[in-house]
Amino acid sequence: MDELESIRQKRMQELQHSLEQKQYPSSTVTISDALFDEFVSKYPLVLVDCWAPWCGPCRMLSPILDELATEMQGKVVFGKLNVDDEKMTAVKFGITSIPAMLIFKDGKFVDQLIGAVPKQNIIQKLQSYM
């Protein structure tokens, strides 16, 4: 009976972990000023990419963030905020240069990365908050 209970508990943990991961988006999420606070508070660790369609470095960074959203699903959620369309949030966080990546832990702003930084630098920065 103990072995059966052990198997049952292990399976329950696996199912719970699987359910938790499914609740995390596996791709970047487009966010707006209106939903910004709700989005960054919904997940334990969030990276918000502040970008604009005309920005070359922003377009270079976009596929990297898409990859990271898939690779880090269940650990980090990635959002995209178009600063041309969503000016209030850009002003609130003093965004004067893009791409700018804002990092939030438990709904609070904790760090940022400016510029089209390499994928490994983004991973290292995020790992320091896991």
Secondary structure, 3 states (H helix, E strand, C coil): CHHHHHHHHHHHHHHHHHHHHHCCCCCCEECCCCCHHHHHHHCCEEEEEEECCCCHHHHHHHHHHHHHHHHCCCCCEEEEEECCCCHHHHHHCCCCCCCEEEEEECCEEEEEEECCCCHHHHHHHHHCCC
